[in-house]
């Protein structure tokens, strides 16, 4: 069957992110014997023309829509991507496409709401490498699809959601990088990307990773992941890759083994990743530096133990301090990401967090104000219980949690003063749309690539 995969993400701030997930699904379709075309709308100058040209030339029987994000998860400059998605679907229907299947990480977070907004009847929640080829096979042979794992479909206006089935052996699937505009992503300030594991067993109250990938951590063979890294560099000219795992260093031994494999291949490229401040030791940072790591981002969120406890983080302030010290000893640039406004947050806890940042002297501090609330997360229930949002308010329209104890005037003054005094302090939601000066500053520290993936959910 002719299948057109469309990566719908067009957000390029702070950096464009190559559609790795869609490339995984496209490769699975090709290996199943289907004729596949890939349309990445990231760099499309004229979106309608790009879609029309591809559909009229290729004449697909099915279109897979990869939806990575719902909005930019940024307060106060919140931007929804849903209207543009609605426009794409309307155009596809006008061009005669009858079979449209939505999927992707953003779609998985709110599948029913998105299908209603787009007026489509089929979607895949969770991983699509097995599900998408199976849908195509069943459609080709006229078999029923309603019992497929991970399928969401509409019958007489009602949505039926089948629980997803997670892929256990991640070594069976790889993305097709031939489909990606690798050099464009690099030239526009992005990076290549690679995944060494899926799933997240942590319990952070706001995080959507467990909803998208499941709570069971499934690791790839370190040797195969490193081999893919090597091919990405040697065959596609990528000079920097971002490891998109929710947490690279859990389990820590797998992270170390990946580094050893990269070191053994003598790969001439840099990389960066997200780290948990607790699951670290001196050996890990030494191996990372030797393997070409150019910068790490800690999902720190707060510098106060009581706020970390409210967020259900797995670490404490002492772990943040130790991880920062070890990073500096290994010569690795590091960044701390903060999420200000969490349950229990006050002007006093914000001040203590910023004081800790001053003490730790990271190369960059990325601070987000407020927590984007997504359905199915613990923070969604807390937001309603605390009266921050009304019942039923959590959905496609971005809403943000702010601690009821937070004096916004006092915090605004604190953050403004800190920003004026510390050149390494960045607040994307206020200072962005990202300007080139901030981009260049981050890149000079080795933070190349989609550093905000963790915060976007």
N, C-alpha and C positions, 0 to 999 in steps of 0.2 A: 504493500500500500504506500502511496505517496503521503508523507507526513511532514508538515511544516512546523518546526519548533520556533517560537518567537520569544526572545528574551525582552520583556517589556520595560525593564528598569532604565530610566533615563537620568536619574540623579547622578550628578558628577561631583558633588561636594560632600566631603572635602576632596575626595579623589574618586575617579570612576572605578568601578569594581567589576572585573570580568565575570561573566555568568557561568561559574563553575558547575553549579547544580544542573542547569539546562544542558551543558555539554556532557554531563554524565548520562542524562536521559537520552540525548540524541545518539550517543555512542551505543547505548543498549538497543535502541531501535535499529540502528545500522547492523549490529551484530545479529539481530533477529531476522535480517534479510529485507528490511524495508528501505525504500528510497527516501532519504531524509535531506531536507534543506534547513538551513539555520539562519534566522534573521535576528540580528542583534540591533535593537533600536537605540542603543546608547549614543551612537554618533550620527544617527540619521538627521540630516539637515532638514528634510521635509518628511515628517512621519507618514502622512497619508500617501504620498508618492512612493515611499519605500515599501509600504504594505501592498499597495496596488500593484506595483511592478512585480513583486515576488509572487503574489497570488495569481496574477494573470499569466505569468511565465511558467510557473511550476504546476499550477492547477492541483493543489493538494486535496486529498479526500478527507483529511483530518488536520486540525491545527491544535498544537499544544501551546498554551499560554503559560509561560513561567513568570510568576509574580513574586518578586523578592521582598518588596517592602510595600506597606500600606500608606505610610507617610514618613516624614523625615525625623520623627521622634524628637522634635526640638521646640522648646518653649523659650520665648514667646512666638518665634517665627515658624509656626506650624504650617506645613504644606501637605495636603492630601494628594495622593496619586490616583485616587479612584476615578475622578472625572476623565482623565486621559485614558484610563483602561476602558471606561464605558465607550469612549470614542473609537478605540481600536476594535472592540467587539462589534459595534454598529457598522463599522466599515467592512469588517470581514463578512458579516451577514449580507450587506449590500452587494458584496462581490460574489455571493453565492455559496459561501462556506456554510455547511449545515452541521458539521460535527466539530465542536469546540470543546476542548478539555482543559480546565485550569488546574494549576498546581504550583508548587514552590513554597518557600518558607513563609512568605507573607500570607499567601492564600491559606496555608494550614492553620494559621492563628485564628482566622475568622471565616471559614469556608462558606457557611450558610449566608452570612451577611454579604459577602463578596459576590456569591452566585446570584443573590437577589438583585444586587446593584447592577451587575453585568447582564442579567437576564439570560443566563445559560443553564444547562441542565446536567452537566457532568463535571466532576472534579476529582482530583486525587489528593488526599491528605497524607503527609509524611513523605517517605522516599518514593521516587517514581521510576527507578531503573527497572524494577520488575513489573510494576503495575501498568505502566504505559504500554510496553510491548504486548502485555496480556490483553489489554483493552483492544488494541489493534487486531490481535489474532482472533479474538472472539467476534469482533465486528465483521471481519473478513469472512468468517465461516458461519455467521448468523447465529452464534451461540449467545446465551443469556450472560449478561455482565453483572447483574444485580447482587450476586453473592461474592463479588471480588473484594478482598481485603483493601482497605484504604479508599474505597470508592464512595463518593457522595453523589447522589442523584436525586432528581425530582420526579415525583409521581403525583399527578393531579394536584399540583401546587404544594405538596408536602415534601420535605427533604428527608432522605434516609441517609444516615452516616454509618458506614461500616468501619470498625476499628482498623487502624493500619497494621501492617505486618512489617517489622523492621528487618533489614538485611543483616544476617548474622556474619557472613563471610565477606568482609569488605574488599578482600583481595580479588574478588571475581569481577569487580567493576572499576573502570577508570574513565575519566573524561576524554573526549576527543578534542585535543587542543588545536587540531587543524581547523576547527570551526570558529575558533576565537580570533579576534583581531588583536593578536598579542602586541604587535609593535605600536598600534594606536594607543592601547592602554598604557604602555610604558611611556610613550612620548607625551601623553596627557597627564602624567604624574601619578598614574596608578601603579599596579604591580601585578605580576603573575600570582596565582594562588594555588594552594595545595592543601589537602586534608589528610591527616594521619589517623584520625579517629572520629567516631560519631557518638552522640549521646552525652548526657550530663546528669550525674548523680547528686549534684549539689541542690540546695533548697533555697536559693536566693528568692525573696518574695516576689520580685518583679520579673524574673527571667522567663523567657519563652522557649529557650533551648530544649528543656525537657518535653514541652508540648510538641515541638517540631521533630526532634530526633529521638525522643524517648529517654528514660532515666538510666537505662543500662548502657554502660560505656563499652563500645565495641572498637577494638583497635585493629589497624592494618598491620601486616608484617612490616617491621621497621625497614627491612631490606627492600621490599617492594615499594614502599613509600619513598625511600631514598633513591631508588632507581627511577621512579617517575620524576623526582626532583631533577635528577641528572639529565633525563631526556628533555625536560622543559627548558633547561639551560642550553644544552648542546644542539638540540634539533629546532628549537623555536627562538633562540637568542635572548631568553629572559635573563636579566641580570639581577633581579631582586624578586623574591617570592614572599608572599604573606601566608603563614599557616593559619587557616581559618577555623581550626578547632576552637570550641568554646573555651577550653583550657588546655594549652599545650602540655603542661607539666603534670598532668594527672592521667594515668599513673606515672610517677616520676621515673621509674625504671624504663618504661617504654620511650619516654622523651630522651633519656640518656642513650638508649640503644639506637634511636633514630640519628642522634648526633654522631655516634660512632660510625654508623653506616655512611653518613655524609662525609665525614672526615676521611674515611677509607677510600672514597671515590675522588677525593681531591677536586671538588667542584668549585669552579671560579664564579661564584655568585653569592650575594648576600640574602638574608631573610630576616623576618621579624615575626612576632607572635604575641598572643595574650598569655599572661601567667597569673596563677593564683599565688599570693604571697606566702602561703604556708608550705606548700609542697615543693620546697627548694632546699638545696644544700650547696656547698662550695664546689663539689664535683660537677653538678649540673651546669652551673654558670661557666666553669672552665671549659666544659665540653661544648657548650653553646657558642662561646667565643671562638673556639678553635674550629668549629663547624661553619663559621661565617656569619653568625647572628650579628645583626647591626643595630638592633634596638628591641626592647621589650616594653609591653604595656601591661601594667598591673591594674586589674579591676578592683581598685581599692575602695571606692565609694565613700568612705568616711575615715576620719582619724580619731574616732571616739568609740570605745568598746561598747557603750550602751546603745549607740546607733547601729553599729555592726550587728549586735545581737538582735535588734528589731528587724534588720534586713535578712536575718538568718544566714549571715556569712559564716564561712567555715574557719575564719582566722580572727586574730585580735591585733591590736596596735603593735604589740611586741613582734609579731610575725612580719608586719609591714616594715618595721625598722630593720629587722635582721635581713630581710630580702633586699632592701635598698642598699644596705652595707655590703652584702655579698655581690650585688650587681656592680657596685662601684669598684670593688676590689678586682673583679674580673675585667674591668674596663668596658663594660657594656652600657651604652646610653639607656636610660629608662624613663618611663613616663608613668604618672599616676592619674587614673581616671576617677573623678569624684562624681557622686550623685547626691546633690544637696537638696534637702527638703524631705528626707525620709521620715518615717514614723519616729516620733520622739525628738526630731531635730528642733533646735532652738538657735537663736542668734549666738548664744554662748558655745554650743557644740560646733557651729560653723567656724567660729573664731579658733577654737581648739584644733579643728581639722586643718585650717590654714597655717596655724602655728607649727603643726607637725610637718607640713609641706616645706615650710621655711627651713626647718631643722634638717630635713632629709635631702634637700637640694636636688630634686630630680631635674632632668633636662627639660621636661615639659610637664605641666599640670593641665589636664583637660577637665573642666568643671561643667556639669550639666545641672541646670536648676529645674527641679521638679522631676517626677517619675511618670513617664507615659504608662497609662494603665491599660493592660490588655485582658480580655476575658480569659478565665481559666487560671489566672495567677492569684497567689495569695494576696497581693496588694490590691486586687480588684475587690475582694471581700472587705479588706481593711478600709478601703476608700469609702465604701458605702457605710460601714459601721461607724467610721469617724465623721460622717456627714460631709466629707470632702466632695463627693459626687452623689447624685441621686440614684435611686434604684432604677436599673435599666439604662443608665447613661453611658455605660462602658460599651464601646463598639467602634464602628468605623470612624466616627468623628473623634479626633484626638482629645482626650481628657488627661489631666495631669494631677498626680497626688502631691500635695504640699502639707507638711505637718501643721495641724491646727495650732501648735505652739509656736509657730514661726512668725516672727514679726518681719514682714516683708520690707518695710521701710528701713529697719535696722540692718537687715541682711543686704539690701541693695547698697547701703552706705559702706558696709564692711567689704563687699566684693569689689565695689568701685575703687576704694582706697587700695585694696590688695593688688588689683590689676594695674593701677598706676605705679605701684612700687616694685612689682615683680614682672619682668619681661617674659618669664617662662609661663605665665598664667594665661590660659586661653579659655574663653567661654563661647563655644560654637553658636549657641542659641542667641547670643547677644552680639558677638563680634562678626558673625556670619550672616549674610551669605559670605562664605570664606573668601578672604582676599589673598592675593598672591604672596604678600609679605609673610602672612602666617603660614601658608603652605611651605614656602621656602625655609622658614625657620624650623618647621617640623622635619622636613627632609634633611636638613643639615645635621640633625641629631640621629638620622638613620630611620626615622619613622615614616617609611615609604609604604603606601598601600592603605587598605581600608581599615584604619584604626578605629573607626566608629562602629564597626560591625557589632561589637559586643553591646554597645549602648543602644543600638537600633533594634536589637531583638531579632 
